[in-house]
Amino acid sequence: MSDTTLDPSPTTDPPGDREPARPLSFWEGRGELLIGAVLLLMAAVLALGNLGMDVIGDGGLLGPQGFGWFVAALAAVVGALLVASTLRRTPERRRALAEQEGTNWRAVGLVLTGVIAFSALIDIVGWLVMATLMFATVATGLGNRNLLRNLTVGFVMAATVQIVFSGMLGLNLPSGLLGGL
């Protein structure tokens, strides 16, 4: 019989031979904190927008404010859970995450750029174009490098939402540049 063990854990050095762990910066192992904060900010902006919306009549659950409240609540809950989860990490877990893989700031930047551009330009450019571009930007930021497919899928999804909103719910999304066509 062999004297090998099946335990895959690495051997540990005696306590006197280890270097003391350097202190972690606030952001190491907490890359998701930025996304949680952006979600909370987005929830607040949506809630303020809903409160300031001029609605004629009751509107009901599926009225003009219904979806806005649903998205605001969902963003607030997910943002709060993400922030809480990130802040509760132990230093050991944060150190392991920081060593394992850093935050992909390019992906975060692309996703945020897509969302911010969509929010800023939807009234000027219109729903169909901006939703298509936002989908393509976010999909690219999350790792899909096939730009033509991202644009095609984004267009199909944006067009479907536009048809449902205008045809079935009677709500018009901003037409922007395509409004005169």
N, C-alpha and C positions, 0 to 999 in steps of 0.2 A: 504494500500500500504506500501510496505517496503521502508525504507530509504537507501537501498544499492545503490551503484553506479556500473555501468558497466565498469568503467575505470580500466583496470588491472594494471596500472602503480603503482609502489610502492610509499608509502608515503615518502616524502623527509623531512629530518631534517632541522631545521632552519639553516641558513648559519653559525651561531656562534658555532653550535654543531659538525660540520664536521671537520675531521682531514684534514690537507693540504695534497694534493696528493704528493707522493714521486716522485722525478725525474726519468724518464725512462732512462734505459741504451740505447746505440745506437741500440742494437740488439732486444730489446723487441718490439714485434709486427712487426718485419721485417725479419722473418725467410726465406721468399722467396727471399731475396736479394742474398743469396748464390747461389741459383739455377739460378737466372738471370745472375749473374757474370760468372758462369760455362758455360751457354749458349753463352754468349758473347765471352768467351775464346775459346770455341769450334768453333764458327763461324770464329774467326780469324785464328785458326789453319787450318780449312778447306780451307779458302781463300788462305792462304800461300801455302798449299799443291796443290791447283788448279793452282796457278801461277807458281809453280815449276814443274808441270807435263809436261813430254815430250810427246807431242801428235803428231802423224804422220798424216798429212793431215788436213782437215778442222774440221771434227768431227761433225759439225752441232749442233743443239739444243740438240739432244739426244745423243751426243757423250760422250766420257769418262768424260769430264768435266761438262756436263750439269747437271747431278744429284747432283754433288758436289756443284756447284754454287747455285742450288735450296735449298739444305739443309743448306748451309752457310747463305744464305739470310734469310731463315725461322728462323734459330736459332738466327741470329742477331736481327731480328724484334721482336721475342717473348722475347728474353733476354732483349732488350732495353725497351720494354713495361712493363715487369715485374719489372725491376729496377725502372723505372719512377713511376709506380703505387705504389710501396713499399715506395719510398722516399717521395711521395706526401701525405702520410697519415697524418692526423692531430694527435696531441698527444692524444686526446680523443679516436680516433679510434684505435690507437696503444695500448693504455692502455686496451681498451675493448678486443682486440685480445689477448693481453698477459695474461689477466685474464681468458679469455674464454678457451683457449687451447694453450699449448706450442707447439713448433716445435718438430716433431717426428724425432729426430736426428738419431735414428736407421734406419728409413726408408730412410732418406737422405743418410746415410752412405752406406746402401745396394745398392741403386740405383747408387751412384757415384762409388762404388766398381765394380759393373757390367760393367759400361760404361768404366772405366779406364782399367780394366782387358781386356775387349774386344779390346780396342784400342792398348794396349801393346802387346797382344798375338795373334792377328789375323793372322799375317804372319807365326808365328811358329806353332800354333795349327790348324789354318784353319778356314774358314768362317762357315762351317756347325756346328762344335763343339762350337766355340765361340759365334755365334749368338744364338744357343740353350741355352747356359749357361747364356748369357746376358739377354735373355728374361725371363728365370726362376728367375734370381736374381732380376730383376726390378719388375716382377710380385709379387714376395715374399715381396720385400720392400714396394710395394704399398698395401699390405694387403692380398693377396691370399696365403693361407697356404697349399694348395694342391700341393706339390712339384712335384709329378708324372704328374699331369695335366699340370703344368707350363712347365716341360721339354718336354712333348709330344707336346703341342701347339707350343712351341718354335722351336722344331725340324721340325714340319710340315711347319711352316712359313719360317724357314731358308732354308729348302729344296725347297720350292716353289720359293723363291727368287733366289736360285742358278739355278734352272731349267730355269727360265725366263731369267736370265742374260746370262747363257752359251748357252742355246738352242735357244732363240729367238733373243737376242741382240748380241750374239757372243763375249761376254765379260767374261773372266774367273775370278772368285773370288778366293782368296787364298785357296789352298787345304790343306796346312799344313801337319799334320800327316797322313791324309787320301790320300795324293797325290800318294803314291806308290801302293795303293790298286786297 
